[in-house]
C-alpha cells in the first residue's frame, strides 16, 4: 500500500505499492485478461488511467483492486469493486 500522505508529481514514472511497482504506461487488465487501459499516474490510493480520446473523462482504479503486477501489466482482482470506470477529476 502506498503512503496516503505521498502525492504523485507529474514527473514521476514509477510508484511502489504493496503489490509491486506500478510504472507509467503499464497495461491494466481485468481479471479475465481484457485490456482496460494504461497507467497514467498514481494519486494517493488511485491509479489514474490514460485518456483514450478527446474529451473523455479520466478513469481510475483503486489500489485495493490490484491482484498482481507483472513486468508490463497490472492485473485486477475479480471481486467486482464498483469504482472502476467512474470518472475522476484529475
Z-matrix of the N, CA and C atoms (Angstrom, degrees):
N
C 1 1.446
C 2 1.518 1 108.43
N 3 1.310 2 115.60 1 143.99
C 4 1.451 3 119.22 2 179.31
C 5 1.519 4 109.82 3 -81.60
N 6 1.306 5 115.78 4 161.25
C 7 1.448 6 121.79 5 176.73
C 8 1.531 7 107.83 6 -75.60
N 9 1.345 8 118.86 7 119.12
C 10 1.456 9 120.86 8 -176.76
C 11 1.520 10 113.76 9 -59.83
N 12 1.329 11 117.93 10 -22.35
C 13 1.455 12 119.69 11 179.76
C 14 1.522 13 112.00 12 -82.58
N 15 1.317 14 117.27 13 -7.56
C 16 1.457 15 121.29 14 -179.07
C 17 1.512 16 109.64 15 -91.79
N 18 1.295 17 116.48 16 123.52
C 19 1.461 18 121.00 17 177.14
C 20 1.522 19 108.78 18 -109.80
N 21 1.307 20 115.45 19 142.86
C 22 1.449 21 122.31 20 179.16
C 23 1.521 22 109.24 21 -72.49
N 24 1.311 23 115.61 22 143.99
C 25 1.456 24 119.03 23 171.88
C 26 1.522 25 107.75 24 -108.71
N 27 1.322 26 116.66 25 162.14
C 28 1.456 27 120.74 26 -174.37
C 29 1.522 28 113.77 27 -65.12
N 30 1.329 29 119.07 28 -20.81
C 31 1.457 30 120.45 29 -178.03
C 32 1.528 31 113.08 30 -89.06
N 33 1.324 32 118.34 31 -9.69
C 34 1.465 33 120.67 32 179.28
C 35 1.526 34 110.47 33 -74.09
N 36 1.335 35 115.50 34 146.26
C 37 1.458 36 119.95 35 178.99
C 38 1.519 37 112.33 36 -128.40
N 39 1.331 38 118.85 37 0.47
C 40 1.466 39 122.19 38 178.67
C 41 1.523 40 108.95 39 -148.36
N 42 1.360 41 114.72 40 142.97
C 43 1.458 42 120.53 41 -177.64
C 44 1.522 43 109.09 42 -138.62
N 45 1.326 44 116.70 43 133.12
C 46 1.464 45 121.66 44 179.43
C 47 1.524 46 109.44 45 -85.36
N 48 1.328 47 116.69 46 133.84
C 49 1.463 48 122.54 47 174.86
C 50 1.525 49 107.54 48 -131.27
N 51 1.319 50 116.85 49 173.38
C 52 1.464 51 121.09 50 178.27
C 53 1.526 52 111.20 51 -63.80
N 54 1.338 53 117.63 52 -26.61
C 55 1.467 54 121.76 53 -179.18
C 56 1.522 55 112.94 54 -84.91
N 57 1.321 56 116.99 55 -17.92
C 58 1.462 57 121.79 56 -177.19
C 59 1.517 58 109.92 57 142.23
N 60 1.318 59 116.37 58 -172.17
C 61 1.457 60 121.40 59 -178.26
C 62 1.521 61 110.48 60 -90.41
N 63 1.317 62 115.18 61 126.81
C 64 1.465 63 122.09 62 176.74
C 65 1.517 64 106.91 63 -99.94
N 66 1.342 65 116.20 64 133.05
C 67 1.456 66 121.54 65 -179.87
C 68 1.528 67 110.96 66 -120.19
N 69 1.309 68 115.42 67 146.58
C 70 1.464 69 121.54 68 176.33
C 71 1.525 70 108.72 69 -55.58
N 72 1.331 71 116.52 70 135.81
C 73 1.467 72 121.63 71 177.85
C 74 1.523 73 114.30 72 92.27
N 75 1.340 74 118.21 73 -8.41
C 76 1.470 75 120.19 74 178.56
C 77 1.526 76 109.54 75 -65.29
N 78 1.342 77 116.41 76 146.23
C 79 1.456 78 121.41 77 174.59
C 80 1.526 79 108.59 78 -72.29
N 81 1.316 80 116.60 79 145.51
C 82 1.461 81 122.32 80 173.11
C 83 1.525 82 106.42 81 -113.24
N 84 1.347 83 115.71 82 119.68
C 85 1.457 84 121.80 83 -174.89
C 86 1.521 85 110.68 84 -114.75
N 87 1.343 86 115.57 85 139.96
C 88 1.458 87 119.95 86 174.22
C 89 1.523 88 108.43 87 -70.82
N 90 1.325 89 116.94 88 172.70
C 91 1.465 90 121.51 89 -178.87
C 92 1.531 91 111.80 90 -60.12
N 93 1.343 92 116.94 91 -27.22
C 94 1.467 93 119.60 92 179.34
C 95 1.534 94 112.88 93 -93.18
N 96 1.334 95 117.08 94 6.73
C 97 1.459 96 121.42 95 174.83
C 98 1.513 97 116.02 96 93.06
N 99 1.329 98 118.25 97 1.82
C 100 1.468 99 121.34 98 179.24
C 101 1.530 100 109.91 99 -73.10
N 102 1.324 101 116.11 100 137.16
C 103 1.462 102 121.65 101 178.52
C 104 1.524 103 109.57 102 -73.74
N 105 1.331 104 116.52 103 123.45
C 106 1.461 105 121.84 104 -179.73
C 107 1.521 106 112.40 105 -102.42
N 108 1.314 107 117.18 106 -20.19
C 109 1.452 108 121.44 107 -178.48
C 110 1.512 109 110.53 108 156.02
N 111 1.323 110 115.40 109 -167.26
C 112 1.458 111 121.54 110 178.02
C 113 1.528 112 109.60 111 -127.70
N 114 1.314 113 115.66 112 152.64
C 115 1.464 114 122.04 113 -178.05
C 116 1.525 115 109.88 114 -71.52
N 117 1.324 116 114.97 115 130.44
C 118 1.461 117 121.29 116 172.81
C 119 1.525 118 110.13 117 -100.10
N 120 1.353 119 116.54 118 -48.88
C 121 1.462 120 120.57 119 179.03
C 122 1.520 121 109.05 120 -168.84
N 123 1.326 122 114.85 121 170.68
C 124 1.461 123 122.23 122 175.61
C 125 1.522 124 107.95 123 -111.00
N 126 1.322 125 115.96 124 126.98
C 127 1.466 126 121.68 125 176.69
C 128 1.512 127 107.58 126 -122.12
N 129 1.317 128 116.96 127 106.04
C 130 1.458 129 120.40 128 -177.98
C 131 1.519 130 110.71 129 61.40
N 132 1.326 131 117.21 130 -116.08
C 133 1.462 132 122.73 131 -179.32
C 134 1.532 133 112.10 132 -106.03
N 135 1.340 134 116.73 133 21.36
C 136 1.455 135 121.09 134 -179.28
C 137 1.523 136 110.73 135 -125.45
N 138 1.334 137 115.21 136 134.46
C 139 1.456 138 121.76 137 174.22
C 140 1.521 139 106.41 138 -93.66
N 141 1.318 140 116.42 139 115.34
C 142 1.463 141 121.41 140 179.74
C 143 1.529 142 108.20 141 -85.57
N 144 1.331 143 116.23 142 133.98
C 145 1.452 144 121.22 143 179.66
C 146 1.516 145 109.85 144 -97.08
N 147 1.337 146 116.04 145 148.85
C 148 1.457 147 121.52 146 179.40
C 149 1.520 148 109.66 147 -64.88
N 150 1.317 149 116.35 148 145.49
C 151 1.462 150 121.13 149 176.62
C 152 1.519 151 108.75 150 -69.46
N 153 1.326 152 115.57 151 146.78
C 154 1.459 153 119.65 152 -177.50
C 155 1.515 154 113.35 153 -102.90
N 156 1.293 155 119.06 154 -13.35
C 157 1.457 156 121.12 155 -179.92
C 158 1.515 157 111.02 156 -161.38
N 159 1.322 158 116.50 157 165.00
C 160 1.462 159 120.25 158 -179.13
C 161 1.530 160 110.70 159 -59.77
N 162 1.314 161 115.78 160 133.18
C 163 1.450 162 120.84 161 175.96
C 164 1.515 163 115.68 162 80.72
N 165 1.330 164 118.52 163 -4.07
C 166 1.461 165 120.17 164 179.07
C 167 1.519 166 109.19 165 -74.28
N 168 1.324 167 115.85 166 142.63
C 169 1.457 168 120.47 167 176.27
C 170 1.523 169 109.20 168 -77.03
N 171 1.309 170 115.53 169 149.25
C 172 1.450 171 121.02 170 179.91
C 173 1.524 172 109.61 171 -71.50
N 174 1.333 173 116.39 172 132.31
C 175 1.459 174 121.44 173 175.55
C 176 1.521 175 108.84 174 -98.09
N 177 1.321 176 115.70 175 162.00
C 178 1.454 177 119.83 176 178.86
C 179 1.514 178 109.86 177 -147.50
N 180 1.326 179 114.48 178 163.10
C 181 1.460 180 121.39 179 171.01
C 182 1.520 181 107.18 180 -128.86
N 183 1.299 182 116.87 181 149.14
C 184 1.460 183 121.30 182 176.05
C 185 1.525 184 108.51 183 -78.64
N 186 1.320 185 116.45 184 142.64
C 187 1.464 186 121.01 185 178.09
C 188 1.531 187 110.36 186 -56.22
N 189 1.321 188 117.21 187 -30.33
C 190 1.470 189 121.13 188 -179.62
C 191 1.524 190 112.87 189 -67.69
N 192 1.329 191 118.54 190 -13.94
C 193 1.455 192 122.65 191 178.47
C 194 1.532 193 112.57 192 -81.79
N 195 1.323 194 117.88 193 -11.79
C 196 1.460 195 121.86 194 -175.01
C 197 1.520 196 110.52 195 -75.57
N 198 1.342 197 115.20 196 128.72
C 199 1.457 198 121.58 197 176.94
C 200 1.518 199 110.79 198 -95.95
N 201 1.333 200 116.84 199 -32.37
C 202 1.458 201 120.98 200 -179.94
C 203 1.516 202 111.41 201 -170.91
N 204 1.325 203 115.58 202 163.83
C 205 1.460 204 122.42 203 179.97
C 206 1.517 205 108.11 204 -132.57
N 207 1.342 206 116.18 205 127.18
C 208 1.466 207 120.51 206 176.09
C 209 1.531 208 108.11 207 -104.33
N 210 1.333 209 116.45 208 -168.57
C 211 1.462 210 120.02 209 179.95
C 212 1.524 211 112.88 210 -62.83
N 213 1.341 212 117.07 211 -31.11
C 214 1.460 213 119.58 212 -174.72
C 215 1.526 214 115.09 213 -131.52
N 216 1.338 215 118.30 214 6.62
C 217 1.461 216 119.31 215 -176.34
C 218 1.526 217 112.67 216 -148.30
N 219 1.333 218 113.84 217 153.41
C 220 1.456 219 122.87 218 173.05
C 221 1.525 220 105.95 219 -109.08
N 222 1.323 221 117.22 220 121.83
C 223 1.461 222 122.05 221 -179.70
C 224 1.518 223 109.12 222 -102.91
N 225 1.331 224 116.01 223 129.02
C 226 1.452 225 120.94 224 -179.37
C 227 1.519 226 111.00 225 -91.11
N 228 1.315 227 115.90 226 154.21
C 229 1.463 228 120.65 227 176.94
C 230 1.525 229 108.75 228 -76.07
N 231 1.324 230 116.38 229 165.43
C 232 1.464 231 120.48 230 -177.91
C 233 1.525 232 112.60 231 -100.27
N 234 1.307 233 116.92 232 22.56
C 235 1.457 234 118.63 233 -175.62
C 236 1.523 235 113.77 234 -79.72
N 237 1.315 236 117.24 235 -3.55
C 238 1.477 237 120.00 236 173.32
C 239 1.510 238 115.13 237 77.09
N 240 1.313 239 118.37 238 36.37
C 241 1.460 240 120.74 239 176.61
C 242 1.533 241 108.79 240 -58.60
N 243 1.299 242 117.45 241 127.68
C 244 1.459 243 122.31 242 -171.50
C 245 1.519 244 114.16 243 -80.13
N 246 1.336 245 119.75 244 1.65
C 247 1.466 246 119.52 245 -176.16
C 248 1.514 247 112.67 246 -80.61
N 249 1.344 248 119.78 247 -21.92
C 250 1.457 249 119.21 248 -176.10
C 251 1.511 250 110.61 249 -64.00
N 252 1.305 251 115.48 250 137.93
C 253 1.443 252 121.16 251 175.43
C 254 1.522 253 114.18 252 90.97
N 255 1.306 254 117.45 253 -10.30
C 256 1.450 255 118.86 254 175.85
C 257 1.509 256 108.18 255 -71.18
N 258 1.293 257 117.20 256 136.50
C 259 1.451 258 120.35 257 179.24
C 260 1.510 259 109.97 258 -67.00
N 261 1.297 260 116.24 259 139.80
C 262 1.455 261 120.95 260 178.63
C 263 1.512 262 108.20 261 -122.12
N 264 1.271 263 115.46 262 145.63
C 265 1.447 264 120.41 263 175.42
C 266 1.517 265 108.18 264 -93.57
N 267 1.346 266 117.75 265 114.43
C 268 1.474 267 120.03 266 -178.50
C 269 1.506 268 112.40 267 -65.76
